[in-house]
Amino acid sequence: MTTSAPANAQAFLDRTNSRELRVGIIGLGYVGLPLALLFSEQKFRVTGFDVDQKKVDTLTAGGSYIYRILSEEISAAKSAGFTATTNYAQLAELDAIIICVPTPLNEHHEPDLSYIENTAHAIAPNLRSGQLVVLESTTYPGTTEEVMVPILEKENKLGLKAARAEVSGDKAFYVAFSPEREDPGNTQVARRDIPKVIGGLEPLATRYASALYNSIFDRVVPVSSPRVAEMTKLLENIYRCVNIALVNELKLLCLRMGIDIFEVIQAASTKPFGFQPFYPGPGLGGHCIPIDPFYLSWKAKEFDFHTRFIELAGEVNLSMPYHVVSSVAKALNSRKQALNGSKVLVLGLAYKKDIDDLRESPSLTIIELLQQEGAEVSYNDPYFPTVGRGRKYDLEMKSTPLNQIEEFDCVLIVTDHSSYDYRDIVRRAKLVVDTRNATQGINRDNVIRC
């Protein structure tokens, strides 16, 4: 093991090509752990860091806490030198440090950068000359330069500065931003086939980061700065947010007009140009799409700019869980039954089908709204035998077996997992409210699509 910094660019590149470069991944969640495994598969020695001791213990024992990552993959990585730790002092031994921590919103829908800030505080005392620090966490343009770099420069013990045109040599470390592009549950596109956008603080940082990521991804896309890379990620997700908001609003209109929005989308999708299908649902979930518009709109105020179009899309999507609860109440009312006191079974907690990811899931909001209206709520999800407490929810519930469906006044389909037998569910349930078109082709009087 070596702790000396690369003497020049060629040394860094040579150590990358020979897989001698030591890589650290901070944040071993849905982004960081898959990234660590990609590096490990390419024979890099990887050290993973996380503040959650339970995660570290699970990985150390060769186990996995993410459904789509098998314990065999963890064991293979361990055999290749992968280790996990909560000891951030080990950062001093590494050549490249990649940050994959959460960037949620606070209760006022403003950016919460505490995870990035705390990580920078942890890195700084262990920073050494020649290290590459890459931020992957989705955030607003300017975060890398305005938030992370000042902490690293101020708090390191060696007087190091981030490399720029006027700063180089033995007193410099290198900084880049490279947005994560994880798509949980996507089995159609291999991770290494997803191009990696990279924006360094200066050209050598971009070159270092490009060489590092090119060892695990088939294509890297260098851009001129961290700000461009940060904005690229926001554009990707805001594009989806706006288009989903459009079809969500059209769905509400189509419901009043007696038109099947899914049939409309299917027909429009036959156009071979100028149209890309997006689908309505009960609300947005995941770490990026529900959050990114608010990151950009918050930052835009600094420039006296109001992102009206983007904020409107966010408002439409945020309103969808309320539409779902209203639809449940209306469906029960049509059967002369009040929502207050009714037994409702929510199918699916994950934010999308066939994954074990609860981040920003609309199901959590829907459950809490139903409870506030006096409903007796249970849930079923094959990926979550229990759900406890998170940053924005406190449910403390256990998954209810599907053999109890007949006991409920309403079955509410929020996440359309492939493992559900929807024909059987409809056959046995008193009432089904479907937010995902999971019951397409099943025409029975007890099915309400909303």
C-alpha positions, -999 to +999 in steps of 0.1 A: +000+000+000+012+035-008+001+068+006+022+091-015+004+114-040+010+109-077+040+130-088+023+141-120-006+134-142+010+105-160+016+088-127-021+091-117-031+078-151-007+049-150-019+039-115-054+040-128-046+018-158-027-007-137-055-007-111-031+003-083-051+034-076-069+032-043-106+043-045-129+053-017-167+056-019-185+076+007-222+067+011-230+030+005-266+033-005-284+028-039-257+048-057-225+043-037-227+005-033-233-004-070-205+021-079-181+004-054-189-030-070-182-017-105-147-006-094-142-038-075-151-058-106-124-040-125-098-051-098-095-018-080-090-019-042-121-001-029-129+011+006-165+020+013-174+045+040-208+050+057-220+065+090-245+036+094-227+009+114-254-016+105-246-013+068-209-016+074-214-047+096-237-063+069-211-057+042-182-069+064-202-102+069-206-106+032-243-097+032-264-072+012-292-048+022-302-039-013-326-064-030-311-064-064-275-067-051-268-104-042-247-114-013-225-133-038-216-099-054-205-086-020-184-117-013-167-114-047-159-078-040-145-087-006-122-113-023-110-085-046-101-063-016-133-044-009-137-033+027-163-011+045-157+011+075-170+040+095-134+052+102-129+082+079-092+085+089-086+058+063-094+084+036-057+095+039-046+062+023-067+067-008-060+083-042-096+090-053-126+098-031-161+097-045-190+112-025-225+095-029-245+110+000-282+121+001-293+156-008-329+158+004-352+188+009-360+203+043-395+209+055-396+242+035-387+225+003-352+240+004-320+221-003-306+202+027-268+200+020-260+188+055-249+154+042-225+170+017-212+195+043-207+168+070-189+146+045-166+175+035-158+181+072-149+144+075-127+144+044-108+176+051-086+165+080-075+135+060-069+153+027-035+151+011-018+164-020-027+149-053-060+133-042-090+135-065-124+143-048-155+137-069-190+147-058-218+126-073-248+137-052-275+155-072-275+192-063-279+227-076-252+243-099-224+258-078-225+233-049-192+218-056-174+251-058-194+271-033-200+246-006-177+216-008-144+231-019-143+259+007-147+234+035-120+211+021-096+241+016-103+256+050-101+225+072-073+204+057-041+203+078-016+208+050-027+242+036-039+225+004-060+243-022-082+229-050-063+228-083-071+257-105-053+277-132-034+295-105-030+266-081-011+234-089+018+212-078+024+197-043-001+220-026-031+210-047-059+184-046-083+179-075-120+183-076-148+172-101-185+167-102-199+136-119-237+131-115-250+097-107-273+081-132-286+051-113-320+038-123-330+013-096-348-017-110-336-011-146-324-045-160-324-034-196-293-011-195-261-023-179-246+002-155-214+004-174-233+013-206-246+045-191-224+074-202-207+093-174-207+131-174-177+147-158-169+183-150-136+191-133-127+223-115-098+226-140-087+205-170-064+181-151-091+173-126-114+164-156-086+143-170-081+124-138-118+118-132-123+108-169-095+082-167-109+068-134-145+065-146-135+053-181-121+022-164-156+012-153-179+029-179-179+025-216-181+062-223-173+094-204-186+128-214-163+156-203-179+191-198-163+224-191-170+228-154-187+213-123-216+237-128-223+224-163-223+188-149-245+198-120-270+215-143-269+185-167-283+162-140-310+187-131-320+190-167-323+153-171-346+149-141-366+181-146-373+170-181-390+139-167-407+158-139-423+183-163-435+157-187-449+135-159-467+165-146-482+171-180-496+136-183-508+137-146-528+168-154-541+154-186-551+122-167-573+144-144-590+159-174-594+126-191-611+111-160-637+138-162-641+133-199-644+095-196-613+090-217-586+064-209-553+084-207-533+052-211-550+043-243-543+079-255-506+076-246-504+042-263-519+056-295-496+087-294-466+065-290-471+051-325-457+084-339-421+077-349-409+112-342-415+141-318-431+121-290-418+102-260-443+085-237-445+094-200-471+079-177-492+093-149-492+079-114-500+085-077-471+110-073-434+111-079-409+090-059-372+083-059-344+106-048-341+128-079-373+137-098-394+149-068-365+170-055-345+184-083-370+210-095-369+226-060-331+226-060-330+246-092-359+270-083-342+277-050-309+285-066-326+306-094-338+331-068-302+341-062-303+353-098-336+371-094-352+345-116-385+327-111-388+292-126-425+293-130-429+264-154-408+241-133-424+250-101-459+245-116-448+210-126-437+203-091-470+215-077-490+192-100-469+162-091-471+170-053-509+172-056-513+136-069-514+118-035-542+141-025-561+131-057-556+095-048-570+099-013-600+118-027-606+091-053-606+064-025-631+085-005-653+090-036-651+052-045-662+043-010-689+069-009-704+054-041-709+023-020-725+043+008-694+040+030-673+067+046-635+067+044-634+074+081-634+040+097-629+020+065-602-006+062-578+002+034-550-021+021-523-003+002-505-024-023-469-014-028-446+009-007-416+012-031-416+043-052-417+022-084-423-014-093-400-043-084-375-024-063-368-021-025-365+017-025-387+039-003-371+072-011-398+099-015-423+072-022-459+086-027-472+055-009-459+069+024-477+102+019-508+084+008-508+062+039-504+091+062-532+111+044-555+081+047-548+078+084-555+115+089-589+110+073-596+082+099-590+052+077-576+020+092-546+015+069-525-016+062-501-024+034-485-052+015-452-051-003-430-082-010-399-060-007-407-046+027-418-070+055-418-040+078-416-002+075-405+019+104-393+055+107-376+077+081-368+113+076-404+122+066-425+093+079-431+073+111-453+044+103-441+013+123-462-012+103-458-048+091-468-061+057-502-077+057-505-111+039-525-110+007-547-139+019-565-113+040-577-092+011-613-101+017-612-083+051-606-049+036-632-024+023-608-011-003-576-023-019-555+006-032-529-002-059-501+023-055-470+004-067-476-021-095-451-049-086-449-076-111-454-103-085-490-093-078-517-114-094-541-086-103-569-108-116-569-127-084-568-095-064-597-080-083-617-113-080-613-114-042-614-077-032-646-058-024-633-026-041-601-019-060-588+016-067-560+015-092-535+044-096-511+026-120-533+010-146-522-024-133-557-038-139-557-029-176-580-053-194-598-064-162-633-049-165-653-055-133-676-032-114-654-032-083-624-016-102-620+021-101-591+037-120-578+070-108 
